């Protein structure tokens, strides 16, 4: 793997800073004298917003803080171990390790981009920026190294089925987000759950980057094109970790007494299971590249 030292340095930086960010996110509010109290803030639109009121997320809404804490838990328990294991596997030269590493770094890139742009400013801002930057450039280097070698899949891979699953998931999420935006247009208000934030950061990232990439990957897999085999593991690892976070977020929101739509409660866990199943199939059928042929002896 080219740029091995740079990738290792950036990934270890993400691992260490990820432990710091998630640890503070999970435990900074515990034992606070304000724990359990949720001050009310009047937004610029005149809405009464219940703030979390304690810890690093004290200025975020109760809903957003519940989601962030749940995501911190998934990142600490799932994301960081996955990043560590995939780095060690990639350093051994396995294609599965590099594919997992690219997907895990994609998850960290998306996650800390959303923290940089969505979370209310707090003392971890520069940590979020370093996590976003480090994971983004490490992802680019890993992806380019895999792209140069290409990805081969066994003929048993149900590429068409996986492609249609990705297309279906992308279509349903697009309809879900557009429905939320259209609801605000219909009522002459801002979209539901915008609260005191300025814009829909998650929906913007999904509609501009993640969902088009998922559609492209699904279409390439349906047509059995080789670039789809390269994108599929990256998209699936990213989607699996992200959907696990979303499922955890919804549980956190319910525990905090925040309303979650029944459609989202049903769809996202179903998507999560489907994507994990597809990821297992792809990794199982990924073929290690053949070693370079030995040069013929000169007589």
N, C-alpha and C positions, 0 to 999 in steps of 0.2 A: 504494500500500500504506500503510494507516494505521500509525501508530507506527513509521515508517521509522527514525527516529534511534535509538529505544530498541532495536529489533531489530538494527540495525547494531552498536550499542555492545555489546550482549550477545553477539552472534555473534563479533565480533572478540575479545572477552574469552575466549570459549570456544576460539577458534583459538589465541590466544597461550598460554593456560594449558594447552591440549591439547598443544602442542609441548613445553612444559616438562615436563608429566607423562609423556608418552610417551618423551621423550628420556632423562629420568632412569630411567624404568622399563627402557628398553632397554640403557643403557650404564653404570648405576651399579655393576654387579657386575664389570665387565670390569677385569682387571688387579689385582683384590683378592688379597691373600695367602691368603684363604680360598676362592678360586675352585676349584671342583671338590670341595670337602669338604662333606658333607651331615650335619650333626649329627642325632642321634636324640632325639626328644622323646616322652615318655610322656603320652598324652592323659588326660583325666579318666575316660575309659572303659577305661583300661589298654592302649590300642593303642600300638604303637611306630610313630611317624610320622617319616619322613625329611624334614627341613626343607631349604629351598634353601640357607640359610647364608651368603649374600652379597648385597650390594646393598640396594636399597630393599625387596625382597621377602624378606629374609633369614629372617624369622620365619614366612613362609608355607610350606606344604608344597611338596615338589618338584613335585607335580602341579599345584597351584594357581599356583605361580610360573611354571611352563612355559606355562600357559594365559594368565596375565596378560601375560607377555612377548610371546607370539604376538599377543594382542589389541592390545597397544601398537604392534606393528609394523603391523597392519592399520589402526589408527586413524591412525597417522602417515602411512602411504603412501596410504591410500584415504579414510578418514574426513575428515581435515582438508582435503585438496584438494577433496573433494566439497562440504564445507561452504563453502569459499571460492568455488568456481565457482557454486554454487547461490545464494549471497548476491549475487554480482555480477549473475547473471541475474535474480534477483528485484528488484533495484534498478532494472533496466531495465523492469520492469513485466510480465514474461512469466509466464503461469500455470504453465508447466513449471518455471520457476525457483523459484517459491514452493512448488510441490508437492515439488520436490527438497529445498528448504531445510527444509520441515517434516519430511520423512522423515529427513534428516541430523541435525537437532536431536533427533528422537526417538531415533535411535541413540545420540547422546551422553548424553541423559537416562538411558536404560536402562543404558548402560555405566558411567557414573559413579555411578549409584545402587548398582549392584552393587559397585563399588570402595568406596563409603562403608560399606556394610553387610556386606560379605564379607571384604575384605582385612584382614589383621592390621594393627593401627594402625602407621602409619609417619609420617615427617616430611612427607609430601604430603597428609595428611588434609584440611587446610583447602583445599588446591588441589582435591581431589576434591569437597569440599562446594561450592565456587564453580562448578566445572564442572557439577555436578548442578543447582544452583539456576539458573545462567545459561541453560543449555540448556533447562531445563524452562519457564521463563517466556518465553523467546524462542519456543519451540515453541507455547505457548498463544497468543501474539500473532499469529504467522504463521498458525496454523490458523484462528483467528477471522477474520482478514482474508480468507482463501480461502473460509471458510464463508459470509461475508456475500455474496460475489459468486456463489458456486455454481461447480460444475465441470460442463462439458458435454463429452460424448464423441461421437466420430463413430459412425455406426451400424455401421461395420465391426468395432468392438471386440467380441471374443468374450467378453463379460462373463460368460456362464453358465459357460464352460469355466474362466476364471480363478477364478470363485467356487468351483467344485468343487475346483480344485487347492488353494486356500487351506483349504477345509474338510478335505480329505484330509490335508494337511500338519499342520494343527492337531490332527486326530484322532490321527494317528500319534505326534506328540510328546506329547500328553496320555497316551496309552497307555504310551509309553516312561517318562515320569516317574512315573506311577502304578505301573508295574511295579517301578521301583526302590524306591519307598516300600513297596509291598506285600511285596517281598522281605525287607525288614527286619522287617515284622510276622510273616511266616511263620517266619523264623529266630529271632525273639525278640531281634533286635539292632537297632542303628541302620542306616539305609541305607548301602549300599556307597559308598565314596569320601567319606563325611562327614569323615573324618580327625579333626583336632583342632578343627574349627569347631563353632559352636553349633547351626546349623540349615541347612536347604537354601535359601539365599537365591535362587539362580538359579531353582530350581524354583518357589519362592513367587512371584517376579515373573512367571514364565511362566504359571503356572496361575491367578494372580489378575488379571493385566492383559493380557499380550501375547496369549495364546491365546484368551481370550474375545473380544478385539478382532478377532482374525483370523477367528473363527467368525462374529461379527456382520457383518464386511465381506463374507465369502464368501456368507452368506445374503442380504444385500442385493444383491450382484451377481447371484446366481442369479435373484432376483426383479426385476432390472433397476431397482432403486430409486435415485433420484438421490443419496441420501446415501452409497450404496455407492461411487459415482464419486468422491466427496470423500475417503472413507476409503482407497480402494484404493491410490492412489499413496503415501500416507503409510505405510500398513502394508507395502507392497511394498518401498519404499526402506529402511525400518527392517529388514524381514526379510532383504533382500539383504545389507546391510552386516553384520547380526548373524550370518547364516549363513556369510558369508565369514570372519568372525572365528572362528566355531566350527570351521570346516574348518582354519583356520590353527592354532587351539589343539590340535586332535587331532594335527596334524603335529608341533607342539612337544612334546606329551606323548610321542609315539612316539620322538622323538629323545632325550628325557630318560629313556627306558626305562620309562615309565609305561604300564600296560595300558589299552587302549582296546577296547571291545567291537566285534565285527565288524558288529553291527547299526548302531551309530552311525557307523562308518567308511563304510558304504554309504549310509545314509539321508541324513545331513546334506549331503554333496556333491551328491546327487541333488536334494534340496530347494533347495539353493543355485542350481543351474542352472535349475530350474523357475521359481523366483521371479524371477531375473534376466530370463528370457524373458518372463514376465508383465509385469514392470516396463517393459521395452522396448515392449511392445504398448500399455500404458496411456499412456505418455508420447507415443508416436507418434500416438495417437488423441485426445489432449487438445486441446480447441479453445480458442483465445484468446477471451475475452469480447469481444463487440461494443463498439466505442467508443460512449459516450453520444451520443444524437442532439443535433445542434445546435439551439438554440432558434430558433423562427421569428422572422424580423425583424418588428419592430413598425412598422406603416405609419402 
